[in-house]
């Protein structure tokens, strides 16, 4: 569920013209904020590296302008 939502947000940022680096940093910050009060670690598959991979793969699937 989280990974699909991150891919959808990455697609939105791509359509808005955000560079991948900015989309990665925004999504990483959002996930960090979402889980900052949680007693445990982030769910598996939501590390900063995983988020960067999601954004990169989403941007690769999008047609360039």
PyMOL Python script that loads the backbone (N, CA, C, O; Angstrom):
from pymol import cmd

cmd.read_pdbstr("""\
ATOM      1  N   UNK A   1       0.831  -1.188   0.000  1.00  0.00           N
ATOM      2  CA  UNK A   1       0.000   0.000   0.000  1.00  0.00           C
ATOM      3  C   UNK A   1       0.878   1.255   0.000  1.00  0.00           C
ATOM      4  O   UNK A   1       0.660   2.160  -0.806  1.00  0.00           O
ATOM      5  N   UNK A   2       1.865   1.316   0.895  1.00  0.00           N
ATOM      6  CA  UNK A   2       2.725   2.496   0.965  1.00  0.00           C
ATOM      7  C   UNK A   2       3.517   2.696  -0.321  1.00  0.00           C
ATOM      8  O   UNK A   2       3.639   3.816  -0.817  1.00  0.00           O
ATOM      9  N   UNK A   3       4.049   1.611  -0.852  1.00  0.00           N
ATOM     10  CA  UNK A   3       4.864   1.718  -2.066  1.00  0.00           C
ATOM     11  C   UNK A   3       4.024   2.212  -3.248  1.00  0.00           C
ATOM     12  O   UNK A   3       4.499   3.012  -4.055  1.00  0.00           O
ATOM     13  N   UNK A   4       2.790   1.742  -3.349  1.00  0.00           N
ATOM     14  CA  UNK A   4       1.906   2.196  -4.432  1.00  0.00           C
ATOM     15  C   UNK A   4       1.613   3.689  -4.275  1.00  0.00           C
ATOM     16  O   UNK A   4       1.632   4.435  -5.254  1.00  0.00           O
ATOM     17  N   UNK A   5       1.344   4.117  -3.052  1.00  0.00           N
ATOM     18  CA  UNK A   5       1.088   5.536  -2.809  1.00  0.00           C
ATOM     19  C   UNK A   5       2.317   6.386  -3.138  1.00  0.00           C
ATOM     20  O   UNK A   5       2.187   7.469  -3.709  1.00  0.00           O
ATOM     21  N   UNK A   6       3.505   5.903  -2.781  1.00  0.00           N
ATOM     22  CA  UNK A   6       4.725   6.638  -3.097  1.00  0.00           C
ATOM     23  C   UNK A   6       4.924   6.730  -4.610  1.00  0.00           C
ATOM     24  O   UNK A   6       5.346   7.768  -5.118  1.00  0.00           O
ATOM     25  N   UNK A   7       4.626   5.660  -5.322  1.00  0.00           N
ATOM     26  CA  UNK A   7       4.744   5.683  -6.786  1.00  0.00           C
ATOM     27  C   UNK A   7       3.743   6.676  -7.386  1.00  0.00           C
ATOM     28  O   UNK A   7       4.068   7.385  -8.338  1.00  0.00           O
ATOM     29  N   UNK A   8       2.540   6.729  -6.838  1.00  0.00           N
ATOM     30  CA  UNK A   8       1.544   7.680  -7.328  1.00  0.00           C
ATOM     31  C   UNK A   8       1.991   9.119  -7.077  1.00  0.00           C
ATOM     32  O   UNK A   8       1.847   9.979  -7.946  1.00  0.00           O
ATOM     33  N   UNK A   9       2.536   9.378  -5.884  1.00  0.00           N
ATOM     34  CA  UNK A   9       3.042  10.723  -5.581  1.00  0.00           C
ATOM     35  C   UNK A   9       4.227  11.070  -6.478  1.00  0.00           C
ATOM     36  O   UNK A   9       4.346  12.203  -6.945  1.00  0.00           O
ATOM     37  N   UNK A  10       5.099  10.102  -6.716  1.00  0.00           N
ATOM     38  CA  UNK A  10       6.242  10.340  -7.605  1.00  0.00           C
ATOM     39  C   UNK A  10       5.750  10.688  -9.005  1.00  0.00           C
ATOM     40  O   UNK A  10       6.308  11.569  -9.660  1.00  0.00           O
ATOM     41  N   UNK A  11       4.709  10.002  -9.465  1.00  0.00           N
ATOM     42  CA  UNK A  11       4.128  10.317 -10.764  1.00  0.00           C
ATOM     43  C   UNK A  11       3.566  11.730 -10.807  1.00  0.00           C
ATOM     44  O   UNK A  11       3.708  12.431 -11.809  1.00  0.00           O
ATOM     45  N   UNK A  12       2.930  12.145  -9.723  1.00  0.00           N
ATOM     46  CA  UNK A  12       2.406  13.509  -9.640  1.00  0.00           C
ATOM     47  C   UNK A  12       3.547  14.518  -9.716  1.00  0.00           C
ATOM     48  O   UNK A  12       3.472  15.494 -10.463  1.00  0.00           O
ATOM     49  N   UNK A  13       4.601  14.281  -8.943  1.00  0.00           N
ATOM     50  CA  UNK A  13       5.745  15.197  -8.965  1.00  0.00           C
ATOM     51  C   UNK A  13       6.376  15.242 -10.350  1.00  0.00           C
ATOM     52  O   UNK A  13       6.821  16.300 -10.795  1.00  0.00           O
ATOM     53  N   UNK A  14       6.416  14.119 -11.021  1.00  0.00           N
ATOM     54  CA  UNK A  14       6.950  14.082 -12.384  1.00  0.00           C
ATOM     55  C   UNK A  14       6.101  14.945 -13.316  1.00  0.00           C
ATOM     56  O   UNK A  14       6.634  15.735 -14.095  1.00  0.00           O
ATOM     57  N   UNK A  15       4.793  14.794 -13.233  1.00  0.00           N
ATOM     58  CA  UNK A  15       3.895  15.586 -14.082  1.00  0.00           C
ATOM     59  C   UNK A  15       3.976  17.076 -13.763  1.00  0.00           C
ATOM     60  O   UNK A  15       3.763  17.915 -14.639  1.00  0.00           O
ATOM     61  N   UNK A  16       4.287  17.406 -12.499  1.00  0.00           N
ATOM     62  CA  UNK A  16       4.423  18.808 -12.103  1.00  0.00           C
ATOM     63  C   UNK A  16       5.781  19.389 -12.476  1.00  0.00           C
ATOM     64  O   UNK A  16       6.020  20.585 -12.307  1.00  0.00           O
ATOM     65  N   UNK A  17       6.667  18.538 -12.983  1.00  0.00           N
ATOM     66  CA  UNK A  17       7.962  19.018 -13.433  1.00  0.00           C
ATOM     67  C   UNK A  17       9.066  19.006 -12.390  1.00  0.00           C
ATOM     68  O   UNK A  17      10.127  19.595 -12.599  1.00  0.00           O
ATOM     69  N   UNK A  18       8.820  18.335 -11.262  1.00  0.00           N
ATOM     70  CA  UNK A  18       9.863  18.234 -10.240  1.00  0.00           C
ATOM     71  C   UNK A  18      11.010  17.378 -10.767  1.00  0.00           C
ATOM     72  O   UNK A  18      10.767  16.364 -11.420  1.00  0.00           O
ATOM     73  N   UNK A  19      12.252  17.766 -10.496  1.00  0.00           N
ATOM     74  CA  UNK A  19      13.359  16.859 -10.826  1.00  0.00           C
ATOM     75  C   UNK A  19      13.319  15.662  -9.878  1.00  0.00           C
ATOM     76  O   UNK A  19      12.813  15.784  -8.763  1.00  0.00           O
ATOM     77  N   UNK A  20      13.837  14.519 -10.294  1.00  0.00           N
ATOM     78  CA  UNK A  20      13.800  13.332  -9.423  1.00  0.00           C
ATOM     79  C   UNK A  20      14.420  13.568  -8.052  1.00  0.00           C
ATOM     80  O   UNK A  20      13.915  13.050  -7.056  1.00  0.00           O
ATOM     81  N   UNK A  21      15.496  14.333  -7.979  1.00  0.00           N
ATOM     82  CA  UNK A  21      16.145  14.563  -6.682  1.00  0.00           C
ATOM     83  C   UNK A  21      15.216  15.270  -5.707  1.00  0.00           C
ATOM     84  O   UNK A  21      15.213  14.957  -4.516  1.00  0.00           O
ATOM     85  N   UNK A  22      14.432  16.214  -6.195  1.00  0.00           N
ATOM     86  CA  UNK A  22      13.495  16.923  -5.321  1.00  0.00           C
ATOM     87  C   UNK A  22      12.336  16.016  -4.906  1.00  0.00           C
ATOM     88  O   UNK A  22      11.890  16.059  -3.760  1.00  0.00           O
ATOM     89  N   UNK A  23      11.856  15.206  -5.830  1.00  0.00           N
ATOM     90  CA  UNK A  23      10.783  14.263  -5.501  1.00  0.00           C
ATOM     91  C   UNK A  23      11.260  13.270  -4.450  1.00  0.00           C
ATOM     92  O   UNK A  23      10.523  12.953  -3.516  1.00  0.00           O
ATOM     93  N   UNK A  24      12.480  12.779  -4.594  1.00  0.00           N
ATOM     94  CA  UNK A  24      13.031  11.826  -3.619  1.00  0.00           C
ATOM     95  C   UNK A  24      13.105  12.472  -2.248  1.00  0.00           C
ATOM     96  O   UNK A  24      12.668  11.878  -1.262  1.00  0.00           O
ATOM     97  N   UNK A  25      13.648  13.677  -2.168  1.00  0.00           N
ATOM     98  CA  UNK A  25      13.796  14.314  -0.854  1.00  0.00           C
ATOM     99  C   UNK A  25      12.446  14.619  -0.223  1.00  0.00           C
ATOM    100  O   UNK A  25      12.287  14.475   0.989  1.00  0.00           O
ATOM    101  N   UNK A  26      11.469  15.037  -1.024  1.00  0.00           N
ATOM    102  CA  UNK A  26      10.129  15.316  -0.468  1.00  0.00           C
ATOM    103  C   UNK A  26       9.475  14.045   0.057  1.00  0.00           C
ATOM    104  O   UNK A  26       8.912  14.039   1.152  1.00  0.00           O
ATOM    105  N   UNK A  27       9.549  12.971  -0.720  1.00  0.00           N
ATOM    106  CA  UNK A  27       8.912  11.726  -0.296  1.00  0.00           C
ATOM    107  C   UNK A  27       9.618  11.124   0.919  1.00  0.00           C
ATOM    108  O   UNK A  27       8.966  10.578   1.809  1.00  0.00           O
ATOM    109  N   UNK A  28      10.933  11.222   0.958  1.00  0.00           N
ATOM    110  CA  UNK A  28      11.662  10.736   2.136  1.00  0.00           C
ATOM    111  C   UNK A  28      11.254  11.520   3.377  1.00  0.00           C
ATOM    112  O   UNK A  28      11.056  10.937   4.443  1.00  0.00           O
ATOM    113  N   UNK A  29      11.129  12.822   3.246  1.00  0.00           N
ATOM    114  CA  UNK A  29      10.703  13.650   4.375  1.00  0.00           C
ATOM    115  C   UNK A  29       9.274  13.314   4.802  1.00  0.00           C
ATOM    116  O   UNK A  29       8.973  13.270   5.995  1.00  0.00           O
ATOM    117  N   UNK A  30       8.396  13.077   3.826  1.00  0.00           N
ATOM    118  CA  UNK A  30       7.008  12.718   4.152  1.00  0.00           C
ATOM    119  C   UNK A  30       6.939  11.403   4.923  1.00  0.00           C
ATOM    120  O   UNK A  30       6.214  11.292   5.912  1.00  0.00           O
ATOM    121  N   UNK A  31       7.692  10.414   4.467  1.00  0.00           N
ATOM    122  CA  UNK A  31       7.676   9.111   5.136  1.00  0.00           C
ATOM    123  C   UNK A  31       8.280   9.229   6.531  1.00  0.00           C
ATOM    124  O   UNK A  31       7.771   8.640   7.485  1.00  0.00           O
ATOM    125  N   UNK A  32       9.358   9.986   6.647  1.00  0.00           N
ATOM    126  CA  UNK A  32       9.965  10.179   7.963  1.00  0.00           C
ATOM    127  C   UNK A  32       8.962  10.818   8.910  1.00  0.00           C
ATOM    128  O   UNK A  32       8.855  10.403  10.065  1.00  0.00           O
ATOM    129  N   UNK A  33       8.232  11.809   8.447  1.00  0.00           N
ATOM    130  CA  UNK A  33       7.238  12.476   9.269  1.00  0.00           C
ATOM    131  C   UNK A  33       6.097  11.525   9.624  1.00  0.00           C
ATOM    132  O   UNK A  33       5.614  11.531  10.756  1.00  0.00           O
ATOM    133  N   UNK A  34       5.665  10.711   8.662  1.00  0.00           N
ATOM    134  CA  UNK A  34       4.564   9.773   8.905  1.00  0.00           C
ATOM    135  C   UNK A  34       4.882   8.787  10.024  1.00  0.00           C
ATOM    136  O   UNK A  34       3.991   8.378  10.769  1.00  0.00           O
ATOM    137  N   UNK A  35       6.152   8.406  10.139  1.00  0.00           N
ATOM    138  CA  UNK A  35       6.519   7.362  11.092  1.00  0.00           C
ATOM    139  C   UNK A  35       7.353   7.863  12.261  1.00  0.00           C
ATOM    140  O   UNK A  35       7.900   7.048  13.005  1.00  0.00           O
ATOM    141  N   UNK A  36       7.472   9.177  12.451  1.00  0.00           N
ATOM    142  CA  UNK A  36       8.335   9.676  13.511  1.00  0.00           C
ATOM    143  C   UNK A  36       7.809   9.378  14.910  1.00  0.00           C
ATOM    144  O   UNK A  36       8.608   9.254  15.839  1.00  0.00           O
ATOM    145  N   UNK A  37       6.523   9.260  15.092  1.00  0.00           N
ATOM    146  CA  UNK A  37       5.969   8.986  16.412  1.00  0.00           C
ATOM    147  C   UNK A  37       5.751   7.502  16.662  1.00  0.00           C
ATOM    148  O   UNK A  37       5.391   7.099  17.768  1.00  0.00           O
ATOM    149  N   UNK A  38       5.966   6.700  15.646  1.00  0.00           N
ATOM    150  CA  UNK A  38       5.786   5.253  15.764  1.00  0.00           C
ATOM    151  C   UNK A  38       6.889   4.672  16.645  1.00  0.00           C
ATOM    152  O   UNK A  38       8.039   5.103  16.560  1.00  0.00           O
ATOM    153  N   UNK A  39       6.556   3.721  17.469  1.00  0.00           N
ATOM    154  CA  UNK A  39       7.533   3.107  18.375  1.00  0.00           C
ATOM    155  C   UNK A  39       8.539   2.229  17.629  1.00  0.00           C
ATOM    156  O   UNK A  39       9.648   2.012  18.117  1.00  0.00           O
ATOM    157  N   UNK A  40       8.172   1.733  16.477  1.00  0.00           N
ATOM    158  CA  UNK A  40       9.047   0.841  15.732  1.00  0.00           C
ATOM    159  C   UNK A  40       9.628   1.511  14.502  1.00  0.00           C
ATOM    160  O   UNK A  40       9.358   2.681  14.233  1.00  0.00           O
ATOM    161  N   UNK A  41      10.422   0.767  13.763  1.00  0.00           N
ATOM    162  CA  UNK A  41      11.007   1.307  12.537  1.00  0.00           C
ATOM    163  C   UNK A  41       9.964   1.404  11.422  1.00  0.00           C
ATOM    164  O   UNK A  41       8.838   0.927  11.560  1.00  0.00           O
ATOM    165  N   UNK A  42      10.356   2.019  10.344  1.00  0.00           N
ATOM    166  CA  UNK A  42       9.476   2.085   9.172  1.00  0.00           C
ATOM    167  C   UNK A  42       9.191   0.667   8.684  1.00  0.00           C
ATOM    168  O   UNK A  42       9.989  -0.246   8.900  1.00  0.00           O
ATOM    169  N   UNK A  43       8.052   0.493   8.026  1.00  0.00           N
ATOM    170  CA  UNK A  43       7.777  -0.826   7.444  1.00  0.00           C
ATOM    171  C   UNK A  43       8.843  -1.197   6.414  1.00  0.00           C
ATOM    172  O   UNK A  43       9.477  -0.333   5.809  1.00  0.00           O
ATOM    173  N   UNK A  44       9.017  -2.479   6.238  1.00  0.00           N
ATOM    174  CA  UNK A  44       9.985  -2.975   5.262  1.00  0.00           C
ATOM    175  C   UNK A  44       9.649  -2.424   3.880  1.00  0.00           C
ATOM    176  O   UNK A  44       8.484  -2.378   3.484  1.00  0.00           O
ATOM    177  N   UNK A  45      10.675  -2.011   3.159  1.00  0.00           N
ATOM    178  CA  UNK A  45      10.482  -1.480   1.824  1.00  0.00           C
ATOM    179  C   UNK A  45      10.316   0.025   1.768  1.00  0.00           C
ATOM    180  O   UNK A  45      10.055   0.577   0.698  1.00  0.00           O
ATOM    181  N   UNK A  46      10.463   0.711   2.918  1.00  0.00           N
ATOM    182  CA  UNK A  46      10.297   2.159   2.940  1.00  0.00           C
ATOM    183  C   UNK A  46      11.552   2.886   3.412  1.00  0.00           C
ATOM    184  O   UNK A  46      11.464   3.999   3.931  1.00  0.00           O
ATOM    185  N   UNK A  47      12.703   2.275   3.240  1.00  0.00           N
ATOM    186  CA  UNK A  47      13.946   2.963   3.594  1.00  0.00           C
ATOM    187  C   UNK A  47      14.176   4.098   2.594  1.00  0.00           C
ATOM    188  O   UNK A  47      13.513   4.164   1.559  1.00  0.00           O
ATOM    189  N   UNK A  48      15.111   4.981   2.906  1.00  0.00           N
ATOM    190  CA  UNK A  48      15.417   6.071   1.992  1.00  0.00           C
ATOM    191  C   UNK A  48      15.860   5.540   0.633  1.00  0.00           C
ATOM    192  O   UNK A  48      15.490   6.093  -0.402  1.00  0.00           O
ATOM    193  N   UNK A  49      16.653   4.466   0.634  1.00  0.00           N
ATOM    194  CA  UNK A  49      17.093   3.872  -0.632  1.00  0.00           C
ATOM    195  C   UNK A  49      15.918   3.286  -1.413  1.00  0.00           C
ATOM    196  O   UNK A  49      15.860   3.406  -2.637  1.00  0.00           O
ATOM    197  N   UNK A  50      14.979   2.651  -0.700  1.00  0.00           N
ATOM    198  CA  UNK A  50      13.791   2.097  -1.365  1.00  0.00           C
ATOM    199  C   UNK A  50      12.955   3.208  -1.999  1.00  0.00           C
ATOM    200  O   UNK A  50      12.444   3.050  -3.108  1.00  0.00           O
ATOM    201  N   UNK A  51      12.818   4.327  -1.295  1.00  0.00           N
ATOM    202  CA  UNK A  51      12.043   5.450  -1.817  1.00  0.00           C
ATOM    203  C   UNK A  51      12.713   6.013  -3.071  1.00  0.00           C
ATOM    204  O   UNK A  51      12.039   6.319  -4.055  1.00  0.00           O
ATOM    205  N   UNK A  52      14.031   6.148  -3.034  1.00  0.00           N
ATOM    206  CA  UNK A  52      14.762   6.629  -4.207  1.00  0.00           C
ATOM    207  C   UNK A  52      14.545   5.689  -5.397  1.00  0.00           C
ATOM    208  O   UNK A  52      14.367   6.148  -6.525  1.00  0.00           O
ATOM    209  N   UNK A  53      14.560   4.392  -5.150  1.00  0.00           N
ATOM    210  CA  UNK A  53      14.324   3.416  -6.233  1.00  0.00           C
ATOM    211  C   UNK A  53      12.912   3.539  -6.799  1.00  0.00           C
ATOM    212  O   UNK A  53      12.718   3.439  -8.010  1.00  0.00           O
ATOM    213  N   UNK A  54      11.932   3.753  -5.933  1.00  0.00           N
ATOM    214  CA  UNK A  54      10.542   3.913  -6.381  1.00  0.00           C
ATOM    215  C   UNK A  54      10.428   5.137  -7.288  1.00  0.00           C
ATOM    216  O   UNK A  54       9.811   5.078  -8.352  1.00  0.00           O
ATOM    217  N   UNK A  55      11.024   6.236  -6.856  1.00  0.00           N
ATOM    218  CA  UNK A  55      10.954   7.466  -7.657  1.00  0.00           C
ATOM    219  C   UNK A  55      11.658   7.267  -8.997  1.00  0.00           C
ATOM    220  O   UNK A  55      11.113   7.628 -10.040  1.00  0.00           O
ATOM    221  N   UNK A  56      12.843   6.706  -8.978  1.00  0.00           N
ATOM    222  CA  UNK A  56      13.594   6.515 -10.221  1.00  0.00           C
ATOM    223  C   UNK A  56      12.837   5.623 -11.197  1.00  0.00           C
ATOM    224  O   UNK A  56      12.775   5.919 -12.390  1.00  0.00           O
ATOM    225  N   UNK A  57      12.262   4.532 -10.695  1.00  0.00           N
ATOM    226  CA  UNK A  57      11.535   3.641 -11.599  1.00  0.00           C
ATOM    227  C   UNK A  57      10.259   4.309 -12.118  1.00  0.00           C
ATOM    228  O   UNK A  57       9.870   4.086 -13.265  1.00  0.00           O
ATOM    229  N   UNK A  58       9.614   5.115 -11.295  1.00  0.00           N
ATOM    230  CA  UNK A  58       8.415   5.838 -11.734  1.00  0.00           C
ATOM    231  C   UNK A  58       8.772   6.860 -12.809  1.00  0.00           C
ATOM    232  O   UNK A  58       8.072   6.981 -13.815  1.00  0.00           O
ATOM    233  N   UNK A  59       9.855   7.588 -12.595  1.00  0.00           N
ATOM    234  CA  UNK A  59      10.267   8.592 -13.576  1.00  0.00           C
ATOM    235  C   UNK A  59      10.696   7.935 -14.889  1.00  0.00           C
ATOM    236  O   UNK A  59      10.487   8.508 -15.958  1.00  0.00           O
ATOM    237  N   UNK A  60      11.286   6.757 -14.824  1.00  0.00           N
ATOM    238  CA  UNK A  60      11.693   6.067 -16.052  1.00  0.00           C
ATOM    239  C   UNK A  60      10.491   5.623 -16.880  1.00  0.00           C
ATOM    240  O   UNK A  60      10.578   5.557 -18.107  1.00  0.00           O
ATOM    241  N   UNK A  61       9.379   5.319 -16.229  1.00  0.00           N
ATOM    242  CA  UNK A  61       8.163   4.880 -16.932  1.00  0.00           C
ATOM    243  C   UNK A  61       7.409   6.044 -17.554  1.00  0.00           C
ATOM    244  O   UNK A  61       6.587   5.839 -18.447  1.00  0.00           O
ATOM    245  N   UNK A  62       7.673   7.253 -17.102  1.00  0.00           N
ATOM    246  CA  UNK A  62       6.944   8.428 -17.595  1.00  0.00           C
ATOM    247  C   UNK A  62       7.567   8.921 -18.895  1.00  0.00           C
ATOM    248  O   UNK A  62       8.790   8.959 -19.026  1.00  0.00           O
ATOM    249  N   UNK A  63       6.727   9.298 -19.852  1.00  0.00           N
ATOM    250  CA  UNK A  63       7.281   9.874 -21.086  1.00  0.00           C
ATOM    251  C   UNK A  63       7.948  11.207 -20.790  1.00  0.00           C
ATOM    252  O   UNK A  63       7.456  11.986 -19.974  1.00  0.00           O
ATOM    253  N   UNK A  64       9.058  11.467 -21.448  1.00  0.00           N
ATOM    254  CA  UNK A  64       9.722  12.763 -21.247  1.00  0.00           C
ATOM    255  C   UNK A  64       8.978  13.842 -22.009  1.00  0.00           C
ATOM    256  O   UNK A  64       8.289  13.571 -22.992  1.00  0.00           O
ATOM    257  N   UNK A  65       9.128  15.057 -21.542  1.00  0.00           N
ATOM    258  CA  UNK A  65       8.427  16.170 -22.178  1.00  0.00           C
ATOM    259  C   UNK A  65       9.203  16.686 -23.351  1.00  0.00           C
ATOM    260  O   UNK A  65       8.767  17.627 -24.013  1.00  0.00           O
TER     261      UNK A  65
END
""", "prot")
cmd.dss("prot")
cmd.show_as("cartoon", "prot")
cmd.util.cbc("prot")
cmd.orient("prot")
